[in-house]
């Protein structure tokens, strides 16, 4: 063959691409497996956060009700702070 170096080079490149494909497939499988294992844990954490948020909202409602009868300026400041939406962090 007169283009033996070209054929060898292309075969080598093909072998590298095949090995890279196998490595990427393995990484995808392991990461998918890890994400599936973490999913129940994350769902439990999300449920806990939702419970705490519900309790905090109920407490805020109670504080607002109490402040309507007691008219405390300190409570009014706390209520205003709690009802103000959080500003996103600047990048």
Buried (B, 14 or more C-beta within 10 A) or exposed (E): EEEEEEEEEEEEEEEEEEEEEEEEEEEEEEEEEEEEEEEEEEEEEEEEEEEEEEEEEEEBEEBBEEBEEEEEEEBEEBBEEEEEEEEEEEE
